[in-house]
Amino acid sequence: MIILKALIISDIHSNVYSLEAIWEHESDSDVIYCTGDLVDSGPFPNEVIEWARVHNVMCTKGNHDERVISHYHTGIKTEDLPENKRNWAYHNANRLNKEEIAYLQQLPDTVEFDMDNIHYCMKHQFGEKYETIESIVQFRQFWSEHTANTKMSSQEKRVIFGHTHWQAVHYLKDHELWINPGSTSYRPTRQKEDRSVDAHYITITDGQIQLKSVDYDVSPLIQAAKEAKLPSYW
């Protein structure tokens, strides 16, 4: 099967409304890839996992997915926690069932695929915090450590990361680059002027990368956060 269009998403954070808004515009996509963080920091983990399953999303595991899995296995319920420890991870873990947790657990750390004669390696994050690949040496070291295609052939190579919530296409060489679709859910608020809540994503059609975003109604998310007495990121 020749794949003509891929939808690349990341950092959904239990926000099914952003997924539905993106899909209204990109439902002609042949395949969907997600770098992880399906859950945590949002009110709708069940709906997001169901959406990923229904749409056959190829997904890697994010650090927030790991956090919710860990909280689930502690057996602690949200209601049992003191107010200062009530957070989205416990909230999500308390709502997911055994089957949904098993889905998160089976997600791989990396995924490799070929599309349009370009080889891709997808992983949620680079480094321990929010580092990015800044040099061709770093890129090639990452490639050799995380892919089966370790030979530096003439085939174009692309790495897909998420985690930082910021869209980017970063070229190290003409045919060696990494991309980040940004967060479908929200951006960090380190700088007030950078705040945005539109859904960010990338499409790749016949090898051509397009950075995109779409506005959507965030009021159901704000209301759900208010009802849960948890912080809203929208």
DAJOWO-V652092 format. One record per residue. N is the residue number from 1. RES is the residue in one letter. PHI is phi in whole degrees, 0 to 359 (NA if undefined). PSI is psi in degrees with one decimal (none if undefined). OMEGA is omega in whole degrees, 0 to 359 (* if undefined). Layout:
N RES PHI PSI OMEGA
N RES PHI PSI OMEGA
This chain:
1 M NA 128.2 177
2 I 269 119.4 180
3 I 272 121.8 183
4 L 266 -32.2 184
5 K 217 129.7 177
6 A 243 138.5 173
7 L 259 125.6 181
8 I 246 122.0 182
9 I 228 166.9 179
10 S 196 161.4 170
11 D 49 62.7 182
12 I 282 -38.2 174
13 H 53 54.5 173
14 S 57 35.9 181
15 N 242 87.8 183
16 V 286 -22.3 181
17 Y 294 -37.0 177
18 S 293 -38.9 178
19 L 298 -44.9 181
20 E 295 -36.1 179
21 A 293 -42.3 177
22 I 297 -43.8 184
23 W 294 -27.7 176
24 E 300 -30.5 182
25 H 264 -24.6 190
26 E 236 28.4 183
27 S 289 -5.5 175
28 D 272 6.2 179
29 S 293 141.0 179
30 D 276 -25.6 182
31 V 205 152.2 179
32 I 236 129.6 175
33 Y 242 138.0 180
34 C 228 133.2 182
35 T 276 1.2 175
36 G 113 -171.5 191
37 D 59 56.6 175
38 L 293 -35.7 189
39 V 238 -179.8 181
40 D 79 152.9 177
41 S 65 19.6 179
42 G 199 168.4 192
43 P 266 -5.3 189
44 F 234 60.8 182
45 P 294 -39.3 181
46 N 298 -44.2 182
47 E 294 -36.7 180
48 V 292 -44.7 179
49 I 297 -41.2 178
50 E 297 -42.2 178
51 W 299 -44.4 180
52 A 298 -39.1 180
53 R 291 -48.1 182
54 V 299 -36.5 183
55 H 264 10.2 176
56 N 53 45.7 181
57 V 289 130.8 173
58 M 272 115.0 193
59 C 228 144.0 169
60 T 260 167.2 184
61 K 269 133.0 179
62 G 260 168.5 180
63 N 295 -31.8 177
64 H 286 -30.8 173
65 D 298 -44.4 178
66 E 299 -39.9 182
67 R 296 -44.5 180
68 V 294 -40.1 176
69 I 302 -46.1 180
70 S 298 -45.1 180
71 H 294 -36.0 179
72 Y 301 -42.1 185
73 H 281 -7.4 175
74 T 285 -22.8 181
75 G 79 7.3 181
76 I 273 128.9 178
77 K 270 151.9 180
78 T 305 -42.1 185
79 E 294 -22.0 182
80 D 278 -8.4 187
81 L 271 145.4 172
82 P 296 156.9 188
83 E 303 -37.8 183
84 N 288 -9.3 179
85 K 248 3.1 175
86 R 289 118.0 181
87 N 216 173.7 186
88 W 295 -32.8 181
89 A 297 -45.3 177
90 Y 292 -39.6 177
91 H 304 -50.0 181
92 N 293 -44.1 181
93 A 299 -34.6 180
94 N 288 -19.4 183
95 R 260 -19.1 181
96 L 275 145.5 177
97 N 263 178.8 184
98 K 301 -40.8 181
99 E 294 -40.3 180
100 E 292 -38.8 175
101 I 296 -39.9 178
102 A 298 -36.9 177
103 Y 299 -46.1 179
104 L 296 -40.3 183
105 Q 296 -33.0 184
106 Q 277 -5.1 179
107 L 296 134.6 181
108 P 283 161.7 176
109 D 284 -33.5 179
110 T 224 152.9 175
111 V 225 134.5 175
112 E 245 144.2 175
113 F 202 158.6 176
114 D 249 139.2 178
115 M 207 127.4 179
116 D 57 37.1 181
117 N 62 26.6 175
118 I 241 135.0 179
119 H 263 131.2 182
120 Y 243 145.3 169
121 C 232 124.4 183
122 M 245 131.7 178
123 K 212 149.5 186
124 H 296 -45.3 186
125 Q 213 159.3 174
126 F 249 122.6 180
127 G 85 -175.1 185
128 E 274 -28.1 185
129 K 240 -108.2 183
130 Y 234 33.2 179
131 E 290 157.7 174
132 T 230 160.3 178
133 I 285 120.3 185
134 E 248 -11.3 183
135 S 224 158.1 178
136 I 295 -29.5 177
137 V 296 -46.0 177
138 Q 299 -43.5 181
139 F 301 -48.9 184
140 R 290 -31.3 175
141 Q 293 -45.3 177
142 F 301 -45.2 182
143 W 300 -45.5 182
144 S 292 -28.7 182
145 E 276 -23.0 190
146 H 240 1.0 180
147 T 233 154.9 174
148 A 281 -21.7 181
149 N 271 70.3 189
150 T 279 -16.8 181
151 K 285 135.1 180
152 M 278 72.1 181
153 S 282 -177.8 180
154 S 281 -8.4 180
155 Q 296 138.8 179
156 E 294 141.3 183
157 K 235 133.4 179
158 R 225 134.9 174
159 V 254 139.1 176
160 I 246 122.0 175
161 F 242 161.7 168
162 G 235 -133.6 168
163 H 77 -46.0 185
164 T 281 -18.6 183
165 H 74 6.7 181
166 W 246 128.4 177
167 Q 295 143.4 177
168 A 194 150.3 163
169 V 232 117.8 187
170 H 238 110.6 180
171 Y 272 130.0 170
172 L 260 -36.7 171
173 K 218 171.2 182
174 D 304 -34.6 185
175 H 240 20.9 176
176 E 222 113.6 186
177 L 206 162.9 171
178 W 236 151.3 180
179 I 231 152.4 176
180 N 224 120.6 183
181 P 286 -7.5 186
182 G 79 -179.5 180
183 S 269 134.9 173
184 T 288 -12.3 190
185 S 254 -54.0 183
186 Y 195 163.8 174
187 R 254 152.2 175
188 P 300 161.1 185
189 T 242 39.2 178
190 R 298 -37.1 177
191 Q 240 126.6 184
192 K 304 -38.5 183
193 E 289 -15.1 180
194 D 271 -8.0 186
195 R 297 130.7 173
196 S 206 151.0 181
197 V 235 11.8 175
198 D 288 157.1 184
199 A 275 119.2 180
200 H 262 145.1 179
201 Y 194 175.7 179
202 I 230 144.8 166
203 T 242 147.1 175
204 I 235 116.0 181
205 T 238 118.0 183
206 D 51 39.2 177
207 G 87 -10.3 182
208 Q 272 125.2 183
209 I 270 131.5 174
210 Q 232 125.1 176
211 L 271 125.6 187
212 K 226 164.2 173
213 S 208 158.9 179
214 V 216 137.6 175
215 D 280 153.2 177
216 Y 203 167.5 182
217 D 281 114.8 182
218 V 264 0.7 185
219 S 299 -35.9 177
220 P 296 -31.2 178
221 L 289 -43.1 179
222 I 297 -42.2 180
223 Q 295 -42.4 180
224 A 295 -38.9 178
225 A 295 -40.3 179
226 K 297 -43.0 180
227 E 294 -33.1 179
228 A 277 -6.4 182
229 K 59 43.1 180
230 L 233 159.7 185
231 P 293 143.6 177
232 S 260 136.5 178
233 Y 257 9.7 186
234 W 243 none *
